[in-house]
C-alpha cells in the first residue's frame, strides 16, 4: 500500500461520455422523463429500445418494438421486459446467481483468483485476488454505463466462507481513482478500508486478512470518498459466511438489488437485481416445485432510501442479516435500506410462473422485476 496520501475526490467530479457513446441519447433524461415519455409504458422497459428509436426519428421501429408480436419470451409475463438482450460474455446475471469463490471458472483459471488450503484446526485459508478496473458495462439492451468494477463485473465476485475460515484478499487497484475494500463483519480496524490513509492509489495493492465472522449474508464495497459515487459506480459485492453446521439443503441464489444513474443527476434511470434491467423477465429463474429455495438478498441501491423484494403467490421466511438461524418473520414483502440484507427461504407449491419485483412500482417498471419458473421435480 502506498504511503502517499491520495488527493481527495469531490462530488463535483463528473463522468462525461462521448457523443458516440451507445447511451449518449440518454443524456439529460431523468427517470421522470422515462416514465412520462412512455419509455416505461404498459409494456414496461421495452420502451428502452423504443425511446432510442424515437430519438433517431424511426417511429416505425419504435412502435413495432412495442408490438405484442415482437415480444421476447419474458415479455409474456405481465407485459414487462426489454427488446433484445445484453451481451453476457463478460457477465451473465443467470450465472452470477449461483457463483461464489469463482466456481464458474475452469480449475486452472479459477486458481488465478481463488485458492484454498486446509489448516490444522480443520478450517480453510481462502485466498482471493480482486482487481479494481474501470469498465463500461451493459445494463439493459443497448444501454451502457461507465462502471468502476471489481474484476470487471458488477456486482463483484461473491466471496463465501465458513465461520472461522481465514480470508486473505489481495487487492490490486488498476482503476483511475483511489479505492478500497470495506467488508461488513468482524475484523481489526487496520483491515477496515475506510480511512484516507487506507485508500489504495492507482497502481498500488493491499492485502486484507481476517477471519470469517459472524455467520450471515454480508457485503463488501469501496469506502473511498465520495462514498456514494464509489458505490453507485459499481464497487460492491456479496460476502457470505456459512455456519459450521450447514443450513438445510436448498437451491441457493445470490441477489443484489442495485440501480444506475445513467445521466449522473442523482436519480437512477434503471433498477435491477444483479445489474441487468428485466433480465429475469426474459430468462426466468428455474426452481423445482417442492424444493426449498434460499435467496441471499442484499440492497446496495444508491440515491433511494428504501428498496424492497416482493414474491407473488407465495410467502417466505426472513432471516435478518442471516446471523440467527431462526426466522424473524413470515411474509411476502421485505423492505431494506442500503446495506441491509436478509436470507429468504421458501418452497413453491405449484408449477408455473411466480413474479418477483420491488414493490416500489417505479423501480419495477424501470427494470427491477423478474420471474421464477417452478417446474416439476427432475425425478418426478
CORKANOR-V734324 format. One record per pair of residues at least 24 apart in sequence whose C-alpha atoms are under 10 Angstrom apart, sorted by the first residue. I is the first residue (numbers start at 1). GAP is how many residues later the second one is. Records with the same first field share a line. If there is no record, write none. Layout:
# CORKANOR-V734324
I=GAP ; GAP
This chain:
# CORKANOR-V734324
1=170 ; 171 ; 196 ; 197 ; 198 ; 199 ; 200 ; 202 ; 203 ; 204 ; 205 ; 206
2=195 ; 196 ; 197 ; 198 ; 199 ; 200 ; 201 ; 202 ; 203 ; 204
3=194 ; 195 ; 196 ; 197 ; 198
4=193 ; 195 ; 196 ; 197
5=173 ; 191 ; 192 ; 193 ; 194 ; 195 ; 196
6=171 ; 172 ; 190 ; 191 ; 192 ; 193 ; 194 ; 195 ; 196
7=170 ; 171 ; 189 ; 194
8=169 ; 170 ; 188 ; 216 ; 217 ; 218
9=168 ; 169 ; 215 ; 216 ; 217 ; 218 ; 220
10=215 ; 216 ; 217 ; 219
11=214 ; 215 ; 216 ; 217 ; 218
12=214
13=213 ; 216
14=215 ; 249 ; 250 ; 251
15=131 ; 247 ; 248 ; 249
16=130 ; 247 ; 248
17=128 ; 129 ; 246
21=122 ; 123 ; 124 ; 125
22=30 ; 116 ; 120 ; 121 ; 122 ; 123
23=29 ; 115 ; 119 ; 120 ; 121 ; 122 ; 239 ; 240
24=28 ; 119 ; 120 ; 238 ; 239
25=26 ; 27 ; 28 ; 30 ; 31 ; 118 ; 238
26=25 ; 26 ; 29 ; 117 ; 236 ; 237 ; 243
27=235 ; 236 ; 237 ; 238
28=234 ; 235 ; 236 ; 237
29=233 ; 234 ; 235 ; 236 ; 240
30=231 ; 232 ; 233 ; 234 ; 235 ; 236 ; 237 ; 238 ; 239
31=230 ; 231 ; 232 ; 234 ; 236 ; 237 ; 238 ; 239 ; 331 ; 332 ; 335
32=235 ; 236 ; 237 ; 330
33=236
34=235 ; 236 ; 331 ; 332
35=234 ; 327 ; 330 ; 331
39=326 ; 327
40=40 ; 41 ; 322 ; 324 ; 325 ; 326 ; 327
41=25 ; 38 ; 39 ; 324
42=24 ; 36 ; 37 ; 38 ; 323
43=24 ; 25 ; 28 ; 32 ; 35 ; 36 ; 37 ; 38 ; 39 ; 322
44=31 ; 34 ; 35 ; 36 ; 37 ; 38 ; 234 ; 318 ; 320 ; 321 ; 322 ; 323 ; 325
45=30 ; 34 ; 35 ; 36 ; 37 ; 38 ; 95 ; 225 ; 232 ; 233 ; 319 ; 320 ; 321 ; 322 ; 323 ; 324
46=25 ; 26 ; 29 ; 33 ; 34 ; 35 ; 36 ; 37 ; 38 ; 94 ; 95 ; 232 ; 319 ; 320 ; 321
47=33 ; 34 ; 35 ; 36 ; 318 ; 319
48=33 ; 34 ; 35 ; 92 ; 93 ; 94 ; 95 ; 222 ; 318 ; 319
49=33 ; 34 ; 35 ; 91 ; 92 ; 93 ; 94
50=32 ; 33
52=90 ; 91
71=211
72=209 ; 210 ; 211
73=208 ; 209 ; 210 ; 211
74=204 ; 205 ; 206 ; 207 ; 208 ; 209 ; 210 ; 296 ; 297
75=203 ; 206 ; 207 ; 208
76=205 ; 206
77=204 ; 205 ; 207 ; 276 ; 277 ; 278 ; 293 ; 294
78=203 ; 277 ; 292 ; 293
79=202
80=198 ; 201 ; 202 ; 284 ; 285 ; 286 ; 287 ; 289 ; 290
81=196 ; 197 ; 198 ; 199 ; 200 ; 201 ; 202 ; 284 ; 285 ; 286 ; 287 ; 288 ; 289
82=58 ; 59 ; 195 ; 196 ; 197 ; 199 ; 200 ; 285
83=57 ; 58 ; 59 ; 199
84=56 ; 57 ; 58 ; 198
85=53 ; 55 ; 56 ; 57 ; 191 ; 193 ; 194 ; 197 ; 198
86=51 ; 52 ; 53 ; 54 ; 55 ; 56 ; 57 ; 58 ; 190 ; 191 ; 193
87=50 ; 51 ; 52 ; 53 ; 54 ; 55
88=50 ; 188
90=47 ; 48 ; 62 ; 63
91=46 ; 47 ; 61 ; 62 ; 63 ; 64 ; 183 ; 184 ; 185
92=61 ; 182 ; 183 ; 184 ; 187
93=61 ; 62 ; 161 ; 162 ; 180 ; 181 ; 182 ; 183 ; 186 ; 187 ; 190
94=159 ; 160 ; 180 ; 185 ; 186 ; 189 ; 190 ; 191
95=158
96=57 ; 58 ; 59 ; 60 ; 61 ; 62 ; 157 ; 158 ; 159 ; 178
97=61 ; 155 ; 156 ; 157 ; 158 ; 159 ; 177 ; 188 ; 198 ; 199
98=60 ; 153 ; 154 ; 155 ; 156 ; 157
99=58 ; 59 ; 60 ; 61 ; 153 ; 154 ; 155
100=57 ; 58 ; 59 ; 60 ; 61 ; 138 ; 139 ; 140 ; 154
101=25 ; 26 ; 27 ; 56 ; 57 ; 58 ; 59 ; 60
102=26 ; 55 ; 56 ; 57 ; 58
103=55
113=38 ; 56 ; 57
114=45 ; 54 ; 55
115=53
116=49 ; 50 ; 51
117=49
118=47
119=46 ; 47
121=43 ; 44
122=42 ; 43
123=38 ; 39 ; 40 ; 41 ; 42 ; 43 ; 121
124=37 ; 38 ; 39 ; 40 ; 41 ; 42 ; 43
125=36 ; 39 ; 40 ; 41 ; 42 ; 43 ; 86
126=33 ; 34 ; 35 ; 36 ; 39 ; 40 ; 41 ; 42 ; 43 ; 83 ; 85 ; 86
127=39 ; 40 ; 41 ; 42 ; 43 ; 81 ; 82
128=29 ; 31 ; 39 ; 40 ; 41 ; 42 ; 43 ; 79 ; 80
129=39 ; 40 ; 41 ; 42 ; 43 ; 78
130=26 ; 27 ; 39 ; 40 ; 41 ; 42 ; 43 ; 51 ; 75
131=25 ; 39 ; 40 ; 41 ; 42 ; 43 ; 44 ; 74
132=24 ; 39 ; 40 ; 41 ; 42 ; 43 ; 44 ; 45 ; 46 ; 47 ; 48 ; 49 ; 70 ; 71 ; 73 ; 90 ; 103
133=39 ; 40 ; 41 ; 42 ; 43 ; 44 ; 69 ; 102
134=39 ; 40 ; 41 ; 42 ; 43 ; 99 ; 100
135=40 ; 99
137=97 ; 138 ; 139
138=137 ; 138 ; 139
139=120 ; 121 ; 123 ; 131 ; 132 ; 133 ; 135 ; 136 ; 137 ; 138 ; 139 ; 140 ; 228
140=130 ; 131 ; 132 ; 135 ; 136 ; 137 ; 138 ; 139 ; 227
141=135 ; 136 ; 137 ; 138
143=119 ; 127 ; 133 ; 134
144=118
145=88 ; 89 ; 115 ; 116 ; 117 ; 118
146=87 ; 88 ; 116
147=83 ; 84 ; 85 ; 86 ; 87 ; 88 ; 113
148=27 ; 28 ; 29 ; 31 ; 74 ; 81 ; 82 ; 83 ; 84 ; 85 ; 86 ; 87 ; 88
149=25 ; 26 ; 73 ; 81 ; 82 ; 84 ; 85 ; 86 ; 87 ; 88
150=24 ; 25 ; 31 ; 71 ; 72 ; 84 ; 85 ; 86 ; 87
151=84
152=82 ; 83
153=81 ; 82 ; 83 ; 84 ; 122
154=79 ; 80 ; 81 ; 82 ; 83 ; 102 ; 104 ; 120 ; 121 ; 122
155=66 ; 79 ; 80 ; 81 ; 82 ; 83 ; 100 ; 101 ; 102 ; 103 ; 118 ; 119 ; 120 ; 145
156=64 ; 65 ; 78 ; 79 ; 80 ; 81 ; 82
157=79 ; 80 ; 81 ; 82
158=61 ; 62 ; 78 ; 79 ; 80 ; 81 ; 82 ; 96
159=59 ; 60 ; 61 ; 78 ; 79 ; 80 ; 81 ; 82
160=52 ; 57 ; 58 ; 78 ; 79 ; 80 ; 81 ; 82
161=50 ; 51 ; 52 ; 54 ; 78 ; 79 ; 80 ; 81 ; 82 ; 83
162=49 ; 50 ; 51 ; 52 ; 53 ; 54 ; 78 ; 79 ; 80 ; 81 ; 82 ; 83 ; 84
163=48 ; 49 ; 50 ; 51 ; 52 ; 53 ; 77 ; 78 ; 79 ; 80 ; 81 ; 82
164=46 ; 47 ; 48 ; 49 ; 50 ; 51 ; 77 ; 78 ; 79 ; 80
165=45 ; 46 ; 47 ; 48 ; 76 ; 77 ; 79
166=43 ; 44 ; 45 ; 46 ; 47
167=41 ; 42 ; 43 ; 44 ; 45
168=39 ; 40 ; 41 ; 42 ; 43
169=37 ; 38 ; 39 ; 40 ; 41
170=35 ; 36 ; 37 ; 38 ; 39
171=29 ; 33 ; 34 ; 35 ; 36 ; 37
172=28 ; 29 ; 30 ; 31 ; 32 ; 33 ; 34 ; 35
173=26 ; 27 ; 28 ; 29 ; 30 ; 31 ; 32 ; 33
174=26 ; 27 ; 28 ; 29 ; 30 ; 31
175=26 ; 27 ; 28 ; 29
176=25 ; 26 ; 27
177=24 ; 25 ; 26 ; 47 ; 48 ; 53
178=24 ; 25 ; 26 ; 44 ; 45 ; 46 ; 47 ; 52
179=25 ; 26 ; 42 ; 43 ; 44 ; 45 ; 46 ; 51 ; 56
180=25 ; 26 ; 28 ; 40 ; 41 ; 42 ; 43 ; 44 ; 50 ; 55
181=25 ; 27 ; 39 ; 40 ; 41 ; 42 ; 43 ; 54 ; 55 ; 56
182=26 ; 37 ; 38 ; 39 ; 40 ; 41 ; 42 ; 54
183=25 ; 27 ; 35 ; 36 ; 37 ; 38 ; 39 ; 40 ; 53 ; 54 ; 55 ; 56
184=29 ; 30 ; 33 ; 34 ; 35 ; 36 ; 37 ; 54 ; 55 ; 155
185=25 ; 26 ; 27 ; 28 ; 29 ; 30 ; 31 ; 32 ; 33 ; 34 ; 35 ; 54 ; 56
186=24 ; 25 ; 26 ; 27 ; 28
187=24 ; 25 ; 26
192=31
193=28 ; 29 ; 30 ; 31
194=28 ; 29 ; 30 ; 31 ; 33
195=28 ; 29 ; 30
196=27 ; 28 ; 29
198=25 ; 26
199=24 ; 25 ; 26
200=24
212=27 ; 28 ; 29 ; 30
213=27 ; 28 ; 29 ; 30 ; 110
214=26 ; 27 ; 28 ; 29 ; 107 ; 108 ; 109 ; 110
215=25 ; 26 ; 27 ; 28 ; 29 ; 106 ; 107 ; 108 ; 109 ; 110
216=24 ; 25 ; 26 ; 27 ; 80 ; 103 ; 104 ; 105 ; 106 ; 107 ; 108 ; 109 ; 125 ; 126 ; 127
217=24 ; 25 ; 37 ; 78 ; 79 ; 80 ; 81 ; 102 ; 103 ; 104 ; 105 ; 106 ; 123 ; 124 ; 125 ; 126
218=78 ; 79 ; 80 ; 103 ; 104 ; 105 ; 121 ; 122 ; 123 ; 124
219=37 ; 79 ; 80 ; 81 ; 120 ; 121 ; 122
220=119
221=79 ; 118
228=73 ; 74 ; 75
229=35 ; 37 ; 73
231=27 ; 69 ; 70 ; 71
232=26 ; 27 ; 28 ; 29 ; 34 ; 36 ; 68 ; 69 ; 70 ; 71
233=26 ; 27 ; 28 ; 69
234=24 ; 25 ; 26 ; 41 ; 66
236=64
237=61 ; 63
238=58 ; 59 ; 60 ; 62 ; 103
239=57 ; 59
240=56 ; 82
241=81 ; 82
242=80 ; 81
243=79 ; 80 ; 81 ; 82
247=47 ; 78
248=44 ; 46
249=42 ; 43 ; 44 ; 45
250=41 ; 42 ; 43 ; 44 ; 45 ; 95 ; 96 ; 97
251=36 ; 37 ; 40 ; 41 ; 42 ; 43 ; 44 ; 94 ; 96
252=35 ; 40 ; 41 ; 42 ; 43 ; 44 ; 92 ; 93
253=32 ; 40 ; 41 ; 42 ; 43 ; 44 ; 90 ; 91
254=40 ; 41 ; 42 ; 43 ; 44 ; 89
255=40 ; 41 ; 42 ; 43 ; 44 ; 86
256=40 ; 41 ; 42 ; 43 ; 44 ; 45 ; 83 ; 85
257=40 ; 41 ; 42 ; 43 ; 44 ; 45 ; 50 ; 51 ; 52 ; 79 ; 81 ; 84 ; 101 ; 111
258=40 ; 41 ; 42 ; 43 ; 44 ; 49 ; 80 ; 110
259=40 ; 41 ; 42 ; 43 ; 44 ; 45 ; 104 ; 107 ; 108 ; 109
260=41 ; 42 ; 43
261=41 ; 42
266=36 ; 37 ; 38
267=35 ; 36 ; 37
268=33 ; 34 ; 35 ; 36 ; 95 ; 98
269=93 ; 94 ; 97 ; 98
270=92 ; 93 ; 94 ; 95 ; 96 ; 97 ; 98
271=30 ; 36 ; 87 ; 91 ; 92 ; 93 ; 94 ; 95 ; 96 ; 97 ; 98
272=29 ; 85 ; 86 ; 91 ; 92 ; 94 ; 95 ; 96 ; 97 ; 98
273=24 ; 25 ; 26 ; 27 ; 28 ; 36 ; 84 ; 85 ; 94 ; 95 ; 96 ; 97
274=94
275=92 ; 93
276=91 ; 92
277=86 ; 87 ; 88 ; 89 ; 90 ; 91 ; 92 ; 93
278=79 ; 86 ; 87 ; 88 ; 89 ; 90 ; 91 ; 92 ; 93
279=88 ; 89 ; 90 ; 91 ; 92
280=75 ; 76 ; 87 ; 88 ; 89 ; 90 ; 91 ; 92
281=74 ; 75 ; 86 ; 87 ; 88 ; 89 ; 90 ; 91
282=88 ; 89
283=87 ; 88 ; 89 ; 90
284=69 ; 70 ; 71 ; 86 ; 87 ; 88 ; 89 ; 90
285=68 ; 69 ; 85 ; 86 ; 87 ; 88 ; 89
286=67 ; 85 ; 86 ; 87 ; 88 ; 89
287=60 ; 61 ; 64 ; 85 ; 86 ; 87 ; 88 ; 89 ; 90
288=59 ; 60 ; 61 ; 62 ; 63 ; 84 ; 85 ; 86 ; 87 ; 88 ; 89 ; 90
289=58 ; 59 ; 60 ; 61 ; 62 ; 63 ; 84 ; 85 ; 86 ; 87 ; 88 ; 89
290=56 ; 57 ; 58 ; 59 ; 60 ; 61 ; 84 ; 85 ; 86 ; 87
291=55 ; 56 ; 57 ; 58 ; 83 ; 85 ; 86
292=53 ; 54 ; 55 ; 56
293=51 ; 52 ; 53 ; 54 ; 55
294=49 ; 50 ; 51 ; 52 ; 53
295=47 ; 48 ; 49 ; 50 ; 51
296=25 ; 26 ; 45 ; 46 ; 47 ; 48 ; 49
297=24 ; 25 ; 39 ; 43 ; 44 ; 45 ; 46 ; 47
298=38 ; 39 ; 40 ; 41 ; 42 ; 43 ; 44 ; 45
299=36 ; 37 ; 38 ; 39 ; 40 ; 41 ; 42 ; 43
300=36 ; 37 ; 38 ; 39 ; 40 ; 41
301=35 ; 36 ; 37 ; 38
302=35 ; 36 ; 37
303=35
304=33 ; 34
305=31 ; 32 ; 33
306=29 ; 30 ; 31 ; 32 ; 34 ; 52 ; 54
307=27 ; 28 ; 29 ; 30 ; 31 ; 33 ; 50 ; 51 ; 52 ; 53 ; 56 ; 61
308=25 ; 26 ; 27 ; 28 ; 29 ; 49 ; 50 ; 51 ; 52 ; 55 ; 60
309=24 ; 25 ; 26 ; 27 ; 47 ; 48 ; 49 ; 50 ; 51 ; 59 ; 60
310=24 ; 25 ; 45 ; 46 ; 47 ; 48 ; 49 ; 50 ; 59
311=35 ; 43 ; 44 ; 45 ; 46 ; 47 ; 48 ; 59 ; 60 ; 61
312=41 ; 42 ; 43 ; 44 ; 45 ; 59 ; 60
313=35 ; 36 ; 37 ; 40 ; 41 ; 42 ; 43
314=32 ; 33 ; 34 ; 35 ; 36 ; 40 ; 41
315=29 ; 30 ; 31 ; 32 ; 33
316=27 ; 28 ; 29 ; 30 ; 31 ; 32
317=25 ; 26 ; 27 ; 28 ; 29 ; 30
318=24 ; 25 ; 26 ; 27 ; 28
319=24 ; 25 ; 26
320=24
332=24
333=24 ; 25 ; 26
334=24 ; 25
335=24
347=27
348=24 ; 25 ; 26 ; 27
349=25
350=24 ; 25 ; 26
351=24 ; 25 ; 26
352=24
